[in-house]
Amino acid sequence: MAEQAGPPAELIVSWAEVHRDTRHMVRRLIELGPWKGIVALTRGGLVPAAIIARELEIRVIDTLCIASYDEKESGALSILKEPADAMSSGGEGWLVIDDLVDSGRTARETRRLMPKAYIATVYAKPDGLDATNLYVHFVEQETWVHFPWDTETRYAQPAAKVDG
């Protein structure tokens, strides 16, 4: 009898974990600078980029706004806003930050737009590993990562009281 595949794995990441993991990345990025500035890939890269900007004392921050997901569904890439200063140099000396490289589509498009930029993500899945220069945590491809800005904390009923 064939094994039934279960639901996809999920990883729920807390604010404290994002902060800790991003600061861990900072220790590695300090050695690679100095940087002209940071380009945050929106929306997921905004929080890690803010932490990195503070820790590296970088005051020039821009965004590359690329939409590729609608909740859990991947769609066509749509560039909503480009970082003019970073793009004018091909990204040379610029640090691009995102929360996760999943399929690698967004990071590869970023690389096409800014081929000399340094791309760093907090989490990375196998399909996107070739599209990033640095990551902190490896995550299996089938795992859905829930970041704290996409979730909310609420009361959970004790298991004994859940109808089953």
Secondary structure, DSSP 8 states (H G I E B T S, - for coil): ---------EEE--HHHHHHHHHHHHHHHHTT---SEEEEEETTTHHHHHHHHHHHT---EEEEEEEEEETTEEEEEEEEE--HHHHHTTTTTEEEEEEEESSSHHHHHHHHH-TT-EEEEEEE-GGGGGG-SEEEEE--TT-EEE-GGG--------GGGS--
